[in-house]
Amino acid sequence: MEFRLSKEQDAIQKAAREFAQGEFDKEIALEHERSHTFPSEIWKKACELGFMGIHFPEKYGGQDYGIIENVLVVEEFCRQDSGIGIALSLADFSSEIILRFGSEEQKERCLIPITEGKAISSGGFTEPDHGSDITLMNTTATRGGDEYIINGVKTFISNGTIADFVIVLCQTDPQAKPTYRGQSIIIVEKETPGYTTADVGEKMGIKMSPTGELSFSDVRVPVSNLVGQENRGFYHVLEFFDESRIEIGAQALGIAQGAFDRTLAYTKERTQFGKKLAEFQVTQHKLADMAAKIETARLIVYKSAWNFDQGNIDPKLTSIAKMYAARVAVEVADEAIQLFGGYGYMLEYEVERFYRDAKVTEIYEGTREIQKNTIASALLGKL
């Protein structure tokens, strides 16, 4: 068993770190944070250098790497800046569903523009009345000849207002028992008549990542926009979640490390009562606890990524990774603010933004309670 990265993985990690340090300028980040705008210029540069879709095959513009390499990039991006890091790592959100289950035409049409920096994707799963429960969809897709007619509403959708296309989970068979056996995944392009988006409003964090509400009113799309098998959409999404939750774990890991980096540096410089903060034993213990949590989170996130790359689908492992790394991010960022004191509460000192951005990792892609349900289900089986 190896507990070290390969030379190639080391190089990818270093390249991601150097890119983030060079491009994620603090003042630019604050400008995007205040204006709630997506860092499109940085995203395009990241695409040009091959960081976006690094886990896609080369024929779709990727680098033919696995989930572990994508995790390394996401971690380094979020370590340098939580807002920019999350925005960039979500730019290809849900496109893996097309990668895993789509037709060759869909892959060429959708994935290549993503890696080239010409398109942003989105996933329409969450509904106003259901939240994390995707076993029943109020959004319907009715087959009419060679078209699907879609009606419904999705909410809290990452990239909802800027995505060039959205991958929508719809109820295609309302008579199915249980209901999730009658769901399908369908691609809807942004210019399709009847499809509209609206921003959900002010958020606590991830202000560089637009969050939207999507409305479908008799939206007609060709049957060729069906991804995978009809009425198998629920299962396609679950497999995607096993992959995407690893990425969210990597976001959380990077945020925790970034908050810790700033805190460690600050405690070595800040003087109180005639001593550096780092000289106080209480500070040393806090730093030790933070470091231990981050190292533990890194092990489980890397293991879950490695396991997925081996072709193993393990919902228990990915849920543990996402749940634990997210909790660590929140706890470390909270302690970072405490050690910074009043300065930690100020936007300029970054750790308060890391805290706000950390919290969402416990909510999206399934709340921590949903992760516990998944873990418990794997442990107990059918009672």
N, C-alpha and C positions, 0 to 999 in steps of 0.2 A: 504494500500500500504506500503510495507516494503522497506526501503532504507538501508538495511544491509544484509550482507552475513549470511548464516546459519553456525552453528558450524562446519559442515563438510566442507563447502566451505572455511571457515577461515583456517581450517587445511590444505586443499589442497594448498591454497595460501601461507601459512607459509612453507610448505614442499618444494614448488617450489622455494621460495625465499632462503631457506637454502641450497638447492641443488645448485642453481646458485652461491650463494656467496662462496660455498665451492669448486666448480669445475671450474667456469669460471675465471681461473687465468689470470690476466692482461697480463703477459708475454707470456703465451700460446696463448692468443687472438692476441697479436701483431705478434707472429710468424705465425699464420694462416693468418692474414691480409696481411703480407708481402709476404708470399709464395702462397697466393690465394688457400689455401687448406681447404677442408671440415673437421670440427672437429669430426672425426669419433669416437674417443675414448670416448669423452664426450657424443656424441649421443647414443652410445651403453649403457653407464651407465644410461642415461635418460630412455632408453627403459627398462632396467632391473628394474627400480624403478616404471615403469608404467606411466610415463608422456607422452610418445608417444602413440597416439591413445586412450587417456583417455576417449574420447567420443565414442569409439567403444563398442559394446556389449562384455561381458565377453567371450562368446564362440569364439570370434575372437581375444582374447588376450587383449581386452580393459578393462575399469573399469566401464562401463555402466553409465557413467556420460553424461552430456549434453554439449552444446556449451558454456554455461556460465563458466563451470569448465575448459574447454579448454582455454577460454579467460584468465582466471586467471593465468594459467600456462604460456601462451605465453607472457602476460604482464610482469610477473616477470622475465622471461628469458631475454627479450629484455631490461628490466630496468637495469639488471646487466651488460649485454654486447649486444649491438645492433647487432654485426656481428654474434656471436655465437647464440644469441636468434633467429634471423631470419633463420639461417641455420637449426637449430633444428626444428623450427616450420614449415618449408617448406619440411621437410624430407618425410612427408606423403602426399605431395601435390596432389590433385585431387583424392586421394583414396576414398574420400567421395562419389564420383560418383558411384563407385563400391558398397559402403556401402548402398547407397540409391536405386540403380537401378539394381545392378548386380545379377547374379544367385548365388545360394548357393555354387556351385563349385567355382565360381570366388572369392567369399568372403573368402572362406577357403584357396584358392590358393594364393591370393594376400594380404589380410589384416593381417593374422596371422604372416607372415614373417616381415611385417612392425612393428608390435608391439613387436616382438621378437628381433628387431635390425638386421635382416638378409636381409632386402630389403628396397630400397628407391624408391619412385614412382615419376612420373612426368606427367604433362598434356600438350598435344600438341594442342594448340588452335591458337596461333598467327602465321600469315603468313607474308612473306616479303612484299607483295603488299597490305595487308589489315589492319595490326596493330590491333587496338581495335575492328574493324568491323568484326564480325564473322558470318554475315548473308550470306556470300558467301565464300566457301572454294575451293581453287585450288587443294588441296590435295583430290584425288579421291580414292574410294574403289569400285572396280567392282566385282560383284558376279560371281564366276565361279565354279559351282558344290557346294562342301562343303567348299569352300575357298573364302576369299576376297583377291583381288590383289590390293595393295595400292601403289600409286605413288604421289609424291609431296614433298614439303619442309615446315618445320615449323621453326620459329626463335624466339629468346629471350625466350627460354624455361628453366624455373627453373629446376635445377637438370639434365638438358639435357644430360650431359656427364657422369653422375654417376648413373643414374636411372636404376634399374633392369627391369622396364617395364614402358611404357608410354601409357597414355590413349589418343587416337588420335581422333580428330573431323574431319570426312571425308565427302565429298559429295558422297552419295551413289545413289542419283537420280538426275542427271544433268538436267532433264526436269521439275523438281518441280517448281511451281510458287506459292508464292515466293520461292526463292532458299533455304531458311533456312528450309523449310519443307521437304527437301530431304537430311538431314544430319544425320549421325550416329556416335556413339562412339564405338571405337574398341581398344582392348588391343593389344599392340605389345611388345614382350619381347626383351631384348637387344641383344640376340644372333641370332635373326632371320635373315636369309640371305637377303641381299639387304637393310638392315637398318643400317645406319651409323650416327655418331654424330661428331660434331666438336665444339670447344669452340668459342664463338663469339668474344673474344678478351678482352682487358683491359676495365674495367668498372669504373665508378665514385665511386660506393660503393658496398655493400653486396659482398665483395670479397671472403668470405668463402662459398658463395653459387654459384656453377658453373652454368653458363648460356650458353646454347648450341643452335646450329642449327641442326635440324634433317632432314635427307634425306631418302626418301623412293623410292626405285627403284625396281618395280615388287616384292614388299614384300608380301609374301603369308602367311596368317594366317587362322586358322580354323574359320568357321562361329560361333563356340561356343565362340569365343572371342568378339562377339558383346555384348555390355553392354546395357541392357534395350531393348527398341523397335527400330527396324530399322526405319530410317527416323524420329526419335524423338530425335535425339542427341542434337539438338539445345536447346530444351526445358529442357533436362536433365542438360545441361551445365548452362543454366540460373539459374536453381534452385540451382546448386552447387555454382554459383557466389554469390547468396544470403547468403550462409553460409560462403564461403571463404572470402568475403569482411568484414565480422565481424572479422575474424582472422587477416586480414591486419590492420583493425582498432585497434586491440589489440596490434599488433606489433608497430604501430605508438604511441599508448598510452604509452607503456613501454619505447620506445625511448625518448619520451618527459619527462617522469618522471625521467629516468636515467640521462638525460642532466641536468634537474633541480636539482636533488640531488647533483650532482657534483658542480654545480654553487652555490648553497646555501652554501655548505661547504667551497668553495673557497672564497666567499665574506666575510665569517666570519673570515678567516685567513689572507687574503691579505691586506697589509697596503699600502696606498697611501696618500701622503700629511699629514702624521701624524695621519691618521684615518683608521679604518677598512673600506673596501669597503661597507660593510653592513650598516655603519653608515650614508652614504650619502643618502639623500632622493631620488635622482634619481635612485639609486640602489634598494632601497626599493620598489619604484613604478614598476620598471622592474620585480622584483621578484613577486610582487602582481599580475601583469598582467599574468605572466607565470603560477602561481598557479591557477588563475581563469580559464584560458584556459584549463589547464589539467583536472581540476575538471569537467568542462562542457563536455569535450571529454569523460571522464570516464562514466558519466551518460548516454550519448547516445550510447556508445559502449556496456555497460552492458545492457541497455534496449533492444537493438537490439538482443543481445544474448539471453536474457530472452524470448523475443517475439518468436524467432525461436524455442526455447525449448518448447513453448506452442503449437507448430504445426502451427504457423502462418507464411506464406511467405509474406513478405512485402518489395518489392524491394526499395520503397521510403525510408523506415527507414534504411535499411542496406546501401544504397548509401549515405545517410546523415551521418551515423556513419563513414563510410570509408573516405568520402571526408573531413569531419570536423576534425577527429582525425589526418589524414595525414597532413592537413594544420597546425594544432597545433604543430605537431612534427617538421615540418620544421621551424616554427616561433620560437618555444622555443629553438631548437638547435642553430638557428641563433643568438638569443639573448644571449645564453650561451657563444658562441664564443666571442661576443662583450664584455661581462663582464670579460671574461678571458684575453682579450687583446691579445697581441702577443703570450702568452702561449696557448691560445685557438686555434691558427692556427697550433700548433704542434701536430703530431701524438701521442706522448706520453701522452698528457693530455686528450685524448679520445673524448672530445666534438666535435672536427672537424670530427671524424669518425662517431659519432652519427648524425651529420648534413648530411654527405654524405649518410649514410644508411637511414636516414629519407626521403630523396627526392624520393626514389623509391616507397614509399608507396603512392605517388601521381600519380604514373605512372602504375605500374602493377596491374593486376586484374581490368583493366579499368581505364583510366585516370580520373582526376577530371572533365574534360569536359563530359566524358561519364556518370559519376555519375550525373552531372547536367541534362543531357538529360533524364536520368531515373526518376529523381525527378520531372522534369517539365512534363514529360509524365503522371506521376501519378496524378499530380495536375490538368492538363488541359484535360486529356482524348483525345478523338478524336474531333478535331475541324472541 
